[in-house]
Amino acid sequence: MYNRENLILEQYPFEVKQTSKGRGALLCDTSEGLKILKEYRGSEGRADFLYRLLQFLETHGQGHVDSIVRTKEEKTLARDIDGTAYMVRDWYDGRECDTKSREDILRAIRHLAEIHSILRTFPDEIPDYLQIQGDSLLLENERHAKELKKVRNYILARKKKNDFEMEFLRSFDLFYEEAANVVELQKRLMEQDQQEDGGIYGICHGDYNQHNVLFLRQGIAVLNFEKASYDVQTADLGNFMRKILEKHNWNMGLGMDMLKAYNNVRKLSHQEMAQLYIRLAYPEKFWKIANHYFNTSKAWVCGRNLEKLEKFILQNEDRESFLHLIGDSIEFSVG
């Protein structure tokens, strides 16, 4: 892309002072501040919607998001001579959220709650292709459970089993039962949700993690809204909490502090807490490890797979303690 950068950047109403290459992108120091140029693979309609969404956040107190810069012709995308689409967005010089810092984590959680609150007031109609179907997570979890069985059956059929495969078989029943219980809980909750309008849906960031949260002198910047969707907003919260808690061995105190930090800004309803529970209770890490094993060469199993599996197993008692605490707070249990 870089030999075409001048052609693309000439389409924008700013002067480029200096550029540097990043991972599949070009960072630009311009007369209007830092920008990033990156190839864009989505539809123009999605880019236009994302432009309006980010502008809305900017005008409602979120001044540090990677807003899309329009071309001189007021388009959200620029194209090279081959028709390949590119997007220029605002960028920021800051440090990523430190997953070892409780202060960083809780600030990021509070900021997510602020963004969710603002996005609930977004007035535009949500395109169909951004709306996640109500049963999509249930179908995904059911599919993952079937894939776990497939991996188990494959390993059972192997005559000679390595250390990873033996450990997987020893732990399979426990985590498969967890997966099956969560699926059953999802089915029960879906029946309830059809009778109640809990207002659990809203626009989600779609990939809220420590890499997309930057701390600046002027505040917090949130980047990479490309996966934004209309879904259960606790999907963002659950994704962030799960990744952080895995790094902190499911520390109960930290987990409750994260919930409190979110609730202090935006109160979670009973239904939202149930949805959060589902996203934390499904043994997704176990499935990910199994899926990675199954889709790579079985003749040479990376020792890292075994390390990850053993760590997940060791963490499970603390994980279950935290899940029971949440389950008790919303008056139900899995199983």
N, C-alpha and C positions, 0 to 999 in steps of 0.2 A: 504494500500500500504506500510505502514511504516515497517512492519515486513519483507518485501522483499527488503528493501532499499539497504542493503549491497550487495545482489546479483546483483542488477542493477548497483550500483555505481562502483562495481569492474570491470565493463566492460569499464570504462573510464580511460584515461591516466593521471589522476591526483590523488593526495592524499587528502582525506577528513579530515579536522581538526575538524570540528564541524558542527552539523546540528540543525535546528530548524523547527518546523512544522508551516505551514501557511494554508491558505484556499485551501485545496485540493492539496497542493504542499509541497515540502521539500526544504528549503533554505539551501544551503551548502557553508560553508567557506572552500575553497580548496587551494591547493598549487598554483593554477592558478587564484585565485580571487573568487569572489562570483559567484555561479551558482544556478540555480533553477531546480529541478527535478519535473516533472509533467506527469501525465498520458496523452497519446495522442490518440485521437479518429479518426483522419483523415487517409488518405491513405499514403502509403510510398512515392508514386510519388509526392504528395503534399508537404510532408516533405522535399524531395530532392530539389524541386523547391524553397521552402522557404529558404533552406540553401544557394542556389546559389544567391537568391535575397538579403539576408542579408549580404552575403560576398561582393556582388557588392556595397551595400551601404557603408560598412566598408572601402572598397578600394577607394571610391569616396568621402571621407571627413566626412562620418557619422560614427565616431569611437565608438559611444555609442548607439548601438542597441542590442537587445537580440539575438545575433547570436547563431545558433545551434552548440553545441559541438558534434563532431563525436566520436564514440566509438573507441576502440583500433583497431577494424576491419574496421574502416572508414565508419561506417554506421550512418545515421542520427537518427535512432531509436534503443533503447535497449529493449529487451523483457525479461519478467520474465518466470518462469517455466510453466505458463499457456498460454503463448503467448501474454499476454497483453503488449501493446506498451507503452514506456515511452520516453520522450525527455528531454535532459539537455540543458539549454540555459544560456548564460551569463546573469548576473544580476547586479544591481547597488544599492548602498546605497545613496539615495537622497530624496528630498522632492517633493511631488506632486505639480503640477501647482496649485497655489492658485487662485480660481475663483473670489476672491474679489480683487485681485491685477491686476490693469490695465497693469503694467509692465510685470507680468508673462503671462498674456493673449496675449499681443502683441508679446512677445518673442516666445511663442508657435506657434502663427500664422506664424511668419516669418520662423520659423523652419520647419513648414509644407510645406511652399512654396519651401524651399530649397530641402526637400525630394522629393516633386513632380517633381521638375526640374531634379533631378538626375534620378528618376525612369523613366522619359521619354526617357532616353538614354539606358535603360536596353536592351541588345542585344538578349537575349534568346527568343525563340518562346513561346508565352503564351498558356498554355494548354487550351483546350476548356472548361473544368470544372471551370476555373477561370474567364471566360469571361461572363460578365453580358450582357444579351440581351438588345438591344436598347429600347424595349418597356416594360421592366420589371417594371420600376417605374410607368409608366402609368397604367399598369395592376394592380399593387399594390394599387395605389391611387383609381382606379375605384372600386376595391374590398372593400377598406375601406369605400368608400362612400355608397356602398350597405349595409355594416355592420352598418353604422350609421342609415340608414333608418330602418334596422331591429330592432335596439335598440329603436328607436323612436316608431315604431309600437307596440313593446312589452310593452313599458311604457304606451302608449295610451290605451292599452287593460286592464291595471290594474285598478281596481275599486278604491283602496286606494293608493294614491301616497305619497311618502315621500318627504322631502325637496330637496334631490338631484334630484329626478325624475322631480319635478316641475321646478327646475332651468334648468335642461337639456332641457325640452320642451320649455321653454321661449327663450333659446339661440340657439335652433336647427336650425331654418331657416337661421339665419345669417351665422353660420359656415358651414352648408350644402351648401349654395350658394357659399361660398368661395371655398369649395372643388370642386364643379362642375365647377366653373370658371377656377380653376387651371387645371383640367382635360382637358377642352376645349383648354386652352392655350398649354398644352403639345401636343395635337393632331396637332395644327397648327405648332408648332415648329418642330415636327417630319417630317412633310411634307417639311418644309424648309431644314432640315438637310439632307434629302435624295437628295437634289439638290446641297448642299454645303458640302465640306470637311473641317469642321472647326477645326479638330484636337483636339476635346474636350476630347478624351479618353486617358487614361493612367493607370498605376498601382496605386491603392489606398491603403492606410493603412487598411481601412475597419472599424476601431473602434478608430479613433483619438479623444480622450477626455482627460480631466484633469488627470484622474487616470493613463493614459498610457504615460504621459509626466513628467519626473523627472528632477529636477534641481540639478546638481552636481557642485562641485568646478571646475571641468574640462570642464563644458559645459552642454548640454542637452542630456538626454537619452530618447529614444522613444522605448516603449516596446509593446509586444503582437501584432505582425503582422499576427497572425493566420488567420484573416479574410481578408487578402489581396486579391484583385480582380482586374480585368481589367474592368474599368468602367469610367464614367465621374468623373474626379478628383475633381470637385467642390462638389461631394458628401461628401468628407472628410471635406471640408471647411464649407459646409452648416450644417453638423451635429454638428461640433464644435461651430459654431456661434450661432446656434439656442439654444443649451444648455446654452451657456454663457449668451446670451441676455435674456433668460427666467429668469435667476437668477438676471439680472440687469434691469428688467422691460422694456426691449426693449429700452434701452438708445440709442438714435440716435447718439450721439457723439461717444460713444464707438463702436457702429456698424460701423460707417464710418471709425473710426480709425483702426478697424480690417481689413476692406477692403483695406484701404491704406497700411497697414503693409504687407498684402499679395502681393498687386500690386507692391510694391517697390522692391520685390524680384523676383516675377514672374508675368508678366502682364497678366491679364485675358482678353480673347477675348470677343467680343459681345455675341457670342453663350454661352460661359462659364458663363457670367453674367446672361444670361437668365435662364440657368440651375440652377444657384445658387438661383435666384429669386423663381423658382418653389419649390425648397426644403425648402425655408423659408416661402413661401406663403401658402403652403398646411397646414391646421389646424391639424397637426399631434397630437399635445397635446390633442386636443378635442377628437380625435378618440381614443387615448390611454386611456383617462379617461373613455370614454364610453365602450371601450373594457374590461377594468378591471372590471367595474361595471357588465357588462353582463356575464362575466365568473366567477364571485364569487357569493356567496349566496345572493339572492335578499331579503331574510328574514331579513338579518342584513347588512345594507349598512354602510361601514366604513365612519366615519365623515371626514376622510382624503380625500375621493373622492370629497365630497362637497367643502372642502377647496381648493383643486386643481382646481376644476371647477370655483369657484368664483374668484380665483386669475387669471386664464387664461382670464376670461371675463373682469376683471378689467384692465388687461394689453393690451387688444385688441386694444384700441384706439392708444396707443403708437406703438404697433406692426404694425398697418395699416399705420401710419405716416411714419415709417421706410421703409415699403414695397413700399409705393408710391414714396419715395425718390429714391429707387433703380429702380423702374419701370420707372420713369421719365428719369433716367440716361441712360436707354437702349431703350427709346422711344417706350414703349408700356405699356399698362395697362391691368389688368385682368377685364374681363366682357365685 
